[in-house]
Amino acid sequence: MFRKTVATVLSGQGLVTEAAGQLGHVDESITKKFYIQKPATAPTSATPWNC
C-alpha cells in the first residue's frame, strides 16, 4: 500500500520518472500500470437523465 501511495503522490506532482526510480523500476510503464492510482471519473453533467 505504501508503494502505491508514494507513486501516486509523486505522479501528482509530475514526478513519474522519480516515482519509478524510487520503486526500483527501470521502465515507467510498470509504475504507471500497477502503482499510480487512476483518478475516479464521474459522469458529466451533459449526460441526460432518462426520467
C-alpha positions in Angstrom: 0.0 0.0 0.0 2.8 2.4 0.9 4.5 1.9 -2.5 1.2 2.9 -4.3 0.8 5.9 -2.2 4.4 7.1 -2.9 4.0 6.6 -6.6 0.6 8.3 -6.7 1.8 11.4 -4.7 4.9 11.8 -6.8 2.9 11.3 -10.0 0.5 14.0 -8.9 3.5 16.4 -8.8 4.6 15.4 -12.3 7.4 13.2 -11.0 6.6 9.8 -12.6 10.3 9.2 -13.5 11.3 9.8 -9.9 8.5 7.6 -8.7 9.7 4.8 -10.9 13.2 5.3 -9.7 12.1 5.3 -6.0 10.3 2.0 -6.6 13.3 0.5 -8.4 11.6 0.2 -11.8 13.7 0.6 -14.9 10.6 1.3 -17.0 8.0 3.9 -16.1 5.2 1.8 -17.7 5.3 -0.6 -14.8 4.9 2.2 -12.3 2.1 3.7 -14.3 0.2 0.5 -14.8 0.4 -1.0 -11.4 1.3 1.6 -8.8 -0.2 5.0 -9.7 -3.8 5.3 -8.7 -6.1 6.4 -11.6 -8.4 9.2 -10.7 -12.0 8.3 -10.3 -14.3 9.5 -13.1 -17.8 10.7 -12.6 -20.5 11.1 -15.3 -20.5 14.5 -16.9 -23.4 17.0 -16.4 -24.0 16.7 -20.1 -25.4 13.2 -19.6 -29.2 13.4 -19.9 -31.3 11.8 -17.2 -33.9 9.4 -18.5 -36.9 10.1 -16.3 
